[in-house]
Amino acid sequence: MSINTTSLIHSRRGRYLIYPAAAVVLIQTLAAHAFLLSAYNGFQLNDPLIPKAEIHHGGPPRDGIPAIDKPGFIKAGRVDYLQGEDRVLGIVRHGVAKAYPIKILNYHEIVNDDINAEPIVVTYCPLCGTGVAFSAVAAGEARSFGVSGLLYNSDVLLYDRQTESLWSQILGQAISGPLKGERLRRIALAHTTWADWRNRHGDTLVLSQHTGYRRDYSRDPYAGYENNGKIIFPVKRVDPRYHPKERVIGLEIDGRYKVYPFVELARTPAAVSDTFAGRSIRIVFDAKHRTGRVVDADGNEIPSIIAYWFAWIAFHPDTEVYRPAN
C-alpha cells in the first residue's frame, strides 16, 4: 500500500506541532510505514459499537498528546497569560469556580482533575471545537483518562487507563473495551471568553501554564482552522446548511437531539424560550462573547455542548435544528 507521506504530514501539521518532542519520531515512523502497521495505537477493537473503518488515526501515537494529570491552579488576579478575548472552559461545582484556557488545552486535550474530592475529567477537541466535562466515575470506579491518538467523526477518542476502553467525547460513551456501552455523566461547562468568565466569577481558579511539559502555550497550533471550511479528517456526514465551522449549541434530552446555531440565535432576543422533548427550556445566548447555555424552567443549567456544526451533524444527523419563527 502506498502513502503520500508529504501530503499527510502537511494536512495534519497542526496536530504534530502539539507534541514537538515526538514530531521527529513520528515522521520517521511515517516514512517507514510502521504507522500503518499499528493503525489503532495498540488498542484492541473487538466488536466496537462503531464500524472500525470509521475510526481514524489522528497522527499522534497513544499519549503523544499528553493529558494533564496533576493540574496546578492560580488565582485570577495572578493570571498574566490570558487576554480578555482568549477562550476558556469554565466549571462551577461545589462552590468552586475553575477555568481551563483553550490555549493550554490545545496541547493536552484532557485534564484529569477533582473538585472537593469529586473526580472529574475536562476534555477539549480542537478539531471539533468541543469542550465537555464529565464525572470521572464509570462503572462505580474513578477513572483517569488519556488521549488515544484516534478519532471518530474527527472527534477525539479518550481512553481510560484502568481498562483501556475507548470513549467518544461527543457521545460520552465507551465504544470498545471492557466498559463498552457505559456512559459518562456530563457536567455543565461554559465555553466562553476569559473576560466573560472572570467578570462572572472573580474568585475563579485558573489552570496554570506550569503543566510539567515544555510547550509554547502562546502559539496556536490550529491558527486559522476555525475560520476555514476544511474538515481534515473523515466524517460520516456533511451537511451544507451552515458553514462547517459555524458554532452551535447542541442539546440532548431523553435520547433526542436539537441544535441551536449561533447564526440563528443572533437573530433573536438574548434568551430564547423553547419546548423540546416535552420540557420548557431557555437558551441564553451572548453574541459578544460567542457563548450560550441552556436552562430549564427552574433556571437550572442543562449540560449542553458548543461545537462546530460539522461535528454535531456528523454524530446526530437526525437532530432538530432551531430556526426563529420570523
Rosetta blueprint (number, residue, H / E / L):
1 M L
2 S L
3 I L
4 N L
5 T H
6 T H
7 S H
8 L H
9 I H
10 H H
11 S H
12 R L
13 R H
14 G H
15 R H
16 Y H
17 L L
18 I L
19 Y L
20 P H
21 A H
22 A H
23 A H
24 V H
25 V H
26 L H
27 I H
28 Q H
29 T H
30 L H
31 A H
32 A L
33 H L
34 A H
35 F H
36 L H
37 L H
38 S L
39 A L
40 Y L
41 N L
42 G L
43 F L
44 Q L
45 L L
46 N L
47 D L
48 P L
49 L L
50 I L
51 P L
52 K H
53 A H
54 E H
55 I E
56 H E
57 H E
58 G L
59 G L
60 P L
61 P L
62 R L
63 D L
64 G L
65 I L
66 P L
67 A L
68 I E
69 D L
70 K L
71 P L
72 G L
73 F E
74 I E
75 K E
76 A H
77 G H
78 R H
79 V L
80 D L
81 Y L
82 L L
83 Q L
84 G L
85 E L
86 D L
87 R E
88 V E
89 L E
90 G E
91 I E
92 V E
93 R E
94 H L
95 G L
96 V E
97 A E
98 K E
99 A E
100 Y E
101 P E
102 I H
103 K H
104 I H
105 L H
106 N L
107 Y L
108 H L
109 E L
110 I E
111 V E
112 N E
113 D E
114 D E
115 I E
116 N L
117 A L
118 E E
119 P E
120 I E
121 V E
122 V E
123 T E
124 Y E
125 C E
126 P L
127 L L
128 C L
129 G L
130 T E
131 G E
132 V E
133 A E
134 F E
135 S E
136 A L
137 V E
138 A E
139 A L
140 G L
141 E E
142 A E
143 R L
144 S L
145 F E
146 G E
147 V E
148 S E
149 G E
150 L E
151 L E
152 Y E
153 N L
154 S L
155 D E
156 V E
157 L E
158 L E
159 Y E
160 D E
161 R L
162 Q L
163 T L
164 E L
165 S L
166 L E
167 W E
168 S E
169 Q L
170 I L
171 L L
172 G L
173 Q E
174 A E
175 I E
176 S E
177 G L
178 P L
179 L L
180 K L
181 G L
182 E L
183 R E
184 L L
185 R L
186 R E
187 I E
188 A L
189 L L
190 A E
191 H E
192 T E
193 T E
194 W H
195 A H
196 D H
197 W H
198 R H
199 N H
200 R H
201 H L
202 G L
203 D L
204 T L
205 L E
206 V E
207 L E
208 S L
209 Q L
210 H L
211 T L
212 G L
213 Y L
214 R L
215 R L
216 D L
217 Y L
218 S L
219 R L
220 D L
221 P L
222 Y L
223 A L
224 G L
225 Y H
226 E H
227 N H
228 N L
229 G L
230 K L
231 I L
232 I L
233 F L
234 P L
235 V L
236 K L
237 R L
238 V L
239 D L
240 P L
241 R L
242 Y L
243 H L
244 P L
245 K L
246 E L
247 R E
248 V E
249 I E
250 G E
251 L E
252 E E
253 I E
254 D L
255 G L
256 R E
257 Y E
258 K E
259 V E
260 Y E
261 P E
262 F H
263 V H
264 E H
265 L H
266 A L
267 R L
268 T L
269 P L
270 A L
271 A E
272 V E
273 S E
274 D E
275 T E
276 F E
277 A L
278 G L
279 R E
280 S E
281 I E
282 R E
283 I E
284 V E
285 F E
286 D E
287 A L
288 K L
289 H L
290 R L
291 T E
292 G E
293 R E
294 V E
295 V E
296 D E
297 A L
298 D L
299 G L
300 N L
301 E E
302 I E
303 P L
304 S L
305 I E
306 I E
307 A E
308 Y E
309 W H
310 F H
311 A H
312 W H
313 I H
314 A H
315 F H
316 H L
317 P L
318 D L
319 T L
320 E E
321 V E
322 Y L
323 R L
324 P L
325 A L
326 N L
